Amino acid sequence: MLNKTISTQLYTEAKNYFPGGVSSPVRAFKSVKGSPLFIKKGNGAYIWDEDDNQFLDFCGSWGPLILGHNNPQVREAICTAAELGTSFGAPTRYENKLAKLILDNNRYIEMLRFVSSGTEAVMSALRLARGVTKKTKILKFDGCYHGHTDCLLVKAGSGLVTFGESSSAGVPDVFARETIVIPLNDPVALDEAMRTHADDLACVIIEPIPANNGLLLQPKSFLECLRLKCYKYGVLLIFDEVISGFRAGFEGAAGYYGVQPDIITFGKIIGGGLPVGAYGASREIMKNVSPDGAVYQAGTLSGNPLSMSAGYAALSQLTEVGFYENQERKTKLFCSIIQNHCRQKGYSANVKQIASIFWLYFDTIEITRADQIDPASMEKFKLLHAYLLEHGVYFGPSGYEVGFISAAHTEQMLIDGAHIICDGLDMVFNQF
Ligand SMILES: *Cc1c(COP(=O)(O)O)cnc(C)c1O
């Protein structure tokens, strides 16, 4: 049995300080067995908890750590910057450096603004879209997550095209009603929603690679259709690339699918493991942001030298030739071992994959919409999750979450990890 003595003590203490004992809800292990592990350190593809258990990590801090833990260049960049002070609330050369690297290597945006989280990036992008179009409503897709900003904490009501219902206490219905929610991969619902609401719709926001509620990969044709409809109805298209940015390729999902959005939001990888977000667009759109334009947005710690240095040190490694090809090849190898095992054994389980993102799910159908995920299948994930922890493999504590492979995962680590997962699946399907 996993020794969790210190983690358990710390969790007991933390529950006195924080709701649920955590700083972000999913960490509380409510969707899996047991209580959270408190992590002490990470290096490369591995993390260690406070009881010194070692795990091959497939969570990667939920996406930012595409280079693995404690990447030497990133660590050095942070330390070097820290020696000169951590924040000035004034412009620094570090912001230029990171912005130039991003903009020189992304054909889909011309200017950007740094913020401090993905949520903040999305919040600001929505305000910008509303400011530019002078319209108020937002269209989102069921199964896409965009952070915890009020008007996006909404879920679909009943019916094909619906006004959102708040999915959190504290979000006034009047905010939720500004948001229209439709299913992913449903051109008919999309057309109906756009036709009905075109006069009020400021923007459509989508995770072009939906990866927060399973991995709901969309056909390229759906994204193209969405693009055309937005042009047709004068609605701005926001790609929320907080996960897919710098993950599906340096140009994210926009580059992967070759679809031009109007505004892109970034987070996670962009900060090299420190808190950074950004939103970017054409010059034409970005000139509406204050102080040039009338859309107000600001941040005390935005663009601070530590975060900018970490981001630059991380992203500059991603521009190396072959980086993404190598990531994809390793991830495919890893997934194929699990896929083949499931097929051979006839298990109702499969792995979806894109770039270095994967999602293990307990079904065999192709899933492109949130409502196709069977909630009952999560019981199997709970068993698997506990088995994996016992055997030194760390998955994010929810079956709706995707896994990430980093540059620090070697082929051999991935082969070994995949075999442990296959053994875990044997255990699960023995019980079901
Ligand atoms: C993680 C995420 C967010 C929120 O980012 P935070 O940094 O957690 O605020 C927004 N959108 C998407 C697509 C995300 O994956």
PDBQT file of the ligand as one rigid body, heavy atoms in Angstrom, charges set to zero:
ROOT
HETATM    1  C1  LIG A 501      -6.983  25.973 -18.055  1.00  0.00    +0.000 C 
HETATM    2  C2  LIG A 501      -7.896  26.638 -19.013  1.00  0.00    +0.000 A 
HETATM    3  C3  LIG A 501      -8.446  27.902 -18.760  1.00  0.00    +0.000 A 
HETATM    4  C4  LIG A 501      -8.251  28.617 -17.456  1.00  0.00    +0.000 C 
HETATM    5  O1  LIG A 501      -6.925  28.931 -17.221  1.00  0.00    +0.000 OA
HETATM    6  P1  LIG A 501      -6.461  29.270 -15.705  1.00  0.00    +0.000 P 
HETATM    7  O2  LIG A 501      -5.027  29.634 -15.857  1.00  0.00    +0.000 OA
HETATM    8  O3  LIG A 501      -6.704  28.011 -14.932  1.00  0.00    +0.000 OA
HETATM    9  O4  LIG A 501      -7.305  30.392 -15.247  1.00  0.00    +0.000 OA
HETATM   10  C5  LIG A 501      -9.198  28.502 -19.758  1.00  0.00    +0.000 A 
HETATM   11  N1  LIG A 501      -9.417  27.890 -20.928  1.00  0.00    +0.000 NA
HETATM   12  C6  LIG A 501      -8.919  26.678 -21.206  1.00  0.00    +0.000 A 
HETATM   13  C7  LIG A 501      -9.159  26.076 -22.541  1.00  0.00    +0.000 C 
HETATM   14  C8  LIG A 501      -8.151  26.012 -20.246  1.00  0.00    +0.000 A 
HETATM   15  O5  LIG A 501      -7.694  24.787 -20.518  1.00  0.00    +0.000 OA
ENDROOT
TORSDOF 0
